[in-house]
Amino acid sequence: MKQEKNFKGSSGYLLLFLVFVLLVASIFAIIYLPSITLKITAAVLILFSIIAIGGFVIVNPNESSVLVLFGAYKGTIKTNGFYWVNPFFVKKKISLRARNLDSEPIKVNDKIGNPVMIGVVLVWKVDNTFKAAFDVDDYEHFVNIQSEAAVRKMAGNFPYDNLEDEDAKITLRGGADEVNHMLEGEITERLSIAGIEVIEARINYLAYAQEIAGAMLKRQQATAVVAARTKIVEGAVSMVEMALEELSKRSIIELDDERKAAMVSNLMIVLTSDKDVEPVINTGTLY
């Protein structure tokens, strides 16, 4: 496969001066010289000057010009400046600037099959102008399509979270660094065929698809409530255990098993209830 090669054009300023002088001299010869032969020669020189004008090319900073002569790749001018090249060259401008691709969120399936919406930000630039110009039909469209394909493949390797897959070490929601690193590697591999350098690739939007978002939100809320209740119960049991030990150690009151059970029940209700408890005062005897 052919590789990119640099092309050094002639100074455009020198050729512009020569073409200007040639045009002025030819016009002067046609108007003022009586010889028919000289007039014909001057006309031919004017024609050549007009053709030569087509060889001027301007290359701006961070821009390149790919040169092709009758289907043969001749090279790429990457150094900015004003040049003159063969006027029969076909010149194709390719920007070397870094570009952003902020994709719209697309619907994909995670490892478990849940539909999720993922959007990515991709920073890229053309590194090999030969590949960008000739190995793909439209390198900008190629970047868009292959980036989407890489996102779909990457999403299928991980679950959205570990609520359904508790053994998952990396998830789309929790493993940002690992997921972004894999995404960048996948996109880099796909875009290398087009001579594209990937500067950065990361997920900037991640959510459940609309049709399951409500159900998944309820599931997450339920999981959070269960986890919170578990902690509350663990703390309440520890507090009840401590209260019974302190009462027994200090010999404040002797309780039989039945009354210990009643005390434990009351304390657990007070400590674990999600509402304020209304006390009932017993004004009679203890027994």
VOGU-3710 file (C-alpha; in Angstrom, 3 decimals, decimal comma):
1> mkqeknfkgs> 0,000/0,000/0,000  1,266/3,487/-0,802  2,111/5,797/2,058  1,940/9,536/2,420  4,911/11,458/1,013  5,774/15,118/1,247  5,804/17,289/-1,863  7,796/20,501/-2,094  6,281/23,020/-4,486  8,042/25,933/-6,173
11> sgylllflvf> 7,822/29,432/-4,760  4,469/30,890/-5,724  5,705/34,482/-5,463  8,470/33,969/-8,039  6,160/32,224/-10,488  3,479/34,863/-9,962  6,009/37,574/-10,923  7,128/35,619/-13,996  3,542/35,023/-15,141  2,735/38,711/-14,666
21> vllvasifai> 5,768/39,791/-16,699  4,964/37,250/-19,405  1,360/38,443/-19,675  2,351/42,105/-19,858  5,019/41,413/-22,500  2,667/39,272/-24,574  -0,117/41,864/-24,523  2,376/44,582/-25,469  3,629/42,438/-28,382  0,109/41,817/-29,679
31> iylpsitlki> -0,815/45,509/-29,540  2,352/47,242/-30,705  4,477/44,795/-32,715  3,668/44,519/-36,427  4,994/40,986/-36,979  2,260/38,362/-37,302  4,653/35,672/-36,107  5,377/37,591/-32,921  1,683/38,197/-32,370  0,955/34,467/-32,674
41> taavlilfsi> 3,832/33,678/-30,333  2,530/36,231/-27,834  -0,953/34,701/-28,013  0,495/31,257/-27,288  2,425/32,691/-24,349  -0,766/34,238/-22,988  -2,454/30,834/-23,226  0,429/29,210/-21,340  0,281/31,967/-18,707  -3,424/31,371/-18,162
51> iaiggfvivn> -2,776/27,635/-17,798  0,101/28,337/-15,389  -2,202/30,336/-13,135  -3,994/27,076/-12,328  -0,808/25,806/-10,638  -0,894/28,261/-7,752  -1,870/26,736/-4,400  -2,218/28,294/-0,956  -1,726/26,048/2,092  -2,966/27,570/5,344
61> pnessvlvlf> -1,630/26,600/8,801  -2,760/23,109/9,885  -3,961/22,406/6,369  -2,660/20,191/3,574  -3,049/19,818/-0,169  -3,060/16,336/-1,704  -1,730/16,373/-5,276  -2,820/13,898/-7,985  -1,694/13,869/-11,619  -3,891/11,868/-14,001
71> gaykgtiktn> -4,791/9,371/-11,283  -1,282/9,074/-9,814  -0,610/10,301/-6,277  2,343/12,709/-6,334  2,520/13,826/-2,730  1,082/16,123/-0,071  2,048/19,688/0,787  1,779/20,152/4,564  3,938/23,238/5,075  1,841/26,371/4,982
81> gfywvnpffv> 2,702/28,940/2,319  2,142/30,038/-1,281  3,333/27,541/-3,897  3,265/26,777/-7,582  2,918/23,202/-8,812  2,105/21,490/-12,071  -1,131/23,164/-13,222  -2,503/19,771/-14,245  -2,347/18,519/-10,662  -5,702/17,864/-9,024
91> kkkislrarn> -5,477/19,520/-5,613  -7,551/18,221/-2,684  -7,518/20,240/0,523  -7,563/18,232/3,779  -7,624/19,945/7,165  -5,116/18,772/9,781  -6,853/20,590/12,634  -8,277/18,753/15,639  -12,049/18,288/15,391  -14,802/17,462/17,855
101> ldsepikvnd> -17,525/14,889/17,340  -20,290/15,288/19,917  -22,606/12,466/18,939  -26,298/12,344/19,701  -27,148/9,631/22,268  -27,877/6,339/20,527  -29,823/3,364/21,848  -27,667/0,279/22,443  -27,950/-2,918/24,474  -25,666/-3,546/27,418
111> kignpvmigv> -24,203/-6,947/28,304  -27,442/-8,084/29,971  -29,605/-6,815/27,118  -31,014/-3,697/28,749  -31,532/-0,813/26,300  -29,419/2,181/27,282  -28,702/5,559/25,713  -25,032/6,439/25,172  -23,488/9,599/23,750  -19,748/10,104/23,163
121> vlvwkvdntf> -17,335/12,965/22,607  -14,528/12,237/20,157  -11,537/14,489/19,458  -9,718/13,489/16,273  -7,580/14,775/13,429  -6,184/13,546/10,122  -2,697/12,102/10,518  -2,165/10,349/7,139  -3,564/12,345/4,226  -3,037/9,529/1,708
131> kaafdvddye> -5,249/7,127/3,675  -7,854/9,827/4,366  -8,027/10,775/0,688  -7,835/7,384/-1,017  -8,441/4,490/1,411  -11,988/5,572/2,326  -14,699/7,282/0,316  -15,540/10,050/2,813  -13,342/10,104/5,894  -15,639/12,410/7,906
141> hfvniqseaa> -18,632/10,123/7,340  -16,359/7,162/8,082  -15,504/8,669/11,494  -19,199/9,063/12,370  -20,203/5,536/11,363  -17,228/3,736/12,910  -17,532/5,692/16,162  -21,135/4,550/16,497  -20,136/0,961/15,720  -17,393/1,097/18,369
151> vrkmagnfpy> -19,867/2,393/20,960  -22,278/-0,457/20,225  -19,529/-3,064/20,527  -18,146/-1,573/23,734  -21,577/-1,330/25,371  -22,211/-5,022/24,734  -19,187/-5,950/26,864  -20,398/-4,398/30,128  -23,650/-4,198/32,109  -25,083/-0,792/32,917
161> dnlededaki> -24,608/-1,441/36,646  -24,054/-4,413/38,943  -27,597/-4,671/40,311  -28,363/-7,561/37,972  -24,793/-8,787/37,523  -23,238/-8,698/40,989  -20,030/-10,337/39,739  -19,342/-7,566/37,224  -16,075/-5,818/38,072  -16,532/-3,089/35,451
171> tlrggadevn> -19,836/-1,431/34,598  -20,776/1,341/32,208  -21,859/3,554/35,077  -19,108/2,794/37,564  -16,052/2,016/35,438  -15,602/5,324/33,642  -11,814/5,173/33,224  -11,708/1,550/32,046  -14,716/1,960/29,758  -13,370/5,153/28,181
181> hmlegeiter> -9,959/3,536/27,688  -11,533/0,561/25,912  -13,729/2,875/23,826  -10,721/4,946/22,756  -8,774/1,828/21,801  -11,675/0,407/19,792  -12,237/3,678/17,898  -8,495/4,099/17,262  -8,283/0,648/15,717  -11,282/1,260/13,487
191> lsiagievie> -10,184/4,716/12,292  -6,571/3,780/11,590  -7,630/2,543/8,136  -8,551/6,140/7,275  -5,363/7,674/8,678  -7,234/9,243/11,615  -5,530/9,924/14,948  -7,832/9,710/17,974  -6,826/12,292/20,576  -9,573/11,558/23,095
201> arinylayaq> -12,759/9,502/23,285  -15,094/9,377/26,266  -18,721/8,852/27,193  -20,534/12,105/27,937  -24,095/10,782/28,264  -25,314/7,549/29,829  -28,860/6,635/30,859  -31,426/3,881/30,586  -33,654/4,043/27,535  -36,967/5,795/28,078
211> eiagamlkrq> -39,083/2,626/27,959  -37,364/1,106/31,001  -36,072/4,209/32,768  -39,065/4,397/35,139  -38,863/0,744/36,164  -35,093/0,890/36,627  -35,425/4,030/38,754  -37,897/2,274/41,032  -35,548/-0,700/41,266  -32,654/1,526/42,223
221> qatavvaart> -34,792/3,309/44,807  -35,917/-0,009/46,263  -32,325/-1,226/46,436  -31,297/1,979/48,198  -34,180/1,671/50,693  -33,288/-1,967/51,450  -29,633/-1,052/51,954  -30,578/1,827/54,252  -32,987/-0,330/56,253  -30,314/-2,994/56,626
231> kivegavsmv> -27,957/-0,472/58,172  -30,706/0,860/60,442  -31,592/-2,628/61,691  -27,931/-3,484/62,285  -27,504/-0,302/64,333  -30,756/-0,857/66,229  -29,771/-4,409/67,205  -26,416/-3,164/68,470  -28,108/-0,430/70,511  -30,643/-2,842/72,049
241> emaleelskr> -27,880/-5,287/72,888  -25,880/-2,523/74,524  -28,918/-1,323/76,509  -29,604/-4,807/77,909  -25,935/-5,293/78,826  -25,752/-1,953/80,625  -28,984/-2,613/82,556  -27,716/-6,019/83,637  -24,197/-4,781/84,482  -25,399/-1,894/86,669
251> siieldderk> -28,210/-3,950/88,298  -30,651/-1,157/87,620  -33,588/-3,515/87,092  -34,073/-7,244/86,837  -36,056/-8,359/83,784  -37,336/-11,823/83,051  -37,304/-13,192/79,491  -40,863/-12,064/78,752  -40,191/-8,468/79,757  -36,830/-8,468/77,952
261> aamvsnlmiv> -38,693/-9,522/74,821  -41,204/-6,695/75,324  -38,385/-4,183/75,869  -36,536/-5,389/72,790  -39,714/-5,128/70,716  -40,400/-1,582/71,898  -36,831/-0,419/71,348  -36,727/-1,930/67,861  -39,961/-0,167/66,935  -38,620/3,164/68,218
271> ltsdkdvepv> -35,236/2,809/66,522  -36,331/1,426/63,141  -39,621/3,249/62,584  -39,642/5,818/59,772  -42,223/7,867/61,648  -42,215/9,564/65,030  -43,239/7,198/67,819  -45,971/8,286/70,244  -45,108/7,133/73,772  -47,689/5,561/76,078
281> intgtly> -47,075/6,331/79,756  -48,012/3,635/82,235  -49,108/5,292/85,523  -49,886/2,010/87,248  -47,604/-0,530/88,838  -44,821/-2,223/86,928  -46,485/-5,621/87,243
//
